[in-house]
Amino acid sequence: MAAIEISAIEVLALKKLALINGALAQSLKDQTARREQLALLGVLMDVVARADLANQTTGGERG
């Protein structure tokens, strides 16, 4: 598997994006659109969690 580095500031930006995405999902009336946004939110939160863990494991020295 290829490794992708995400800096600490990029993780912070992704966390803010996740908050916005979650708010958008909650505001949608169309259930299909809401479900899609929640699915995207789940993927985004997974990426953020992995990047956050990787940055903590390496001491956050990457950026």
Secondary structure, DSSP 8 states (H G I E B T S, - for coil): -------HHHHHHHHHHHHHHHHHHHH---HHHHHHHHHHHHHHHHHHHHHHHHHHHTTTTT-
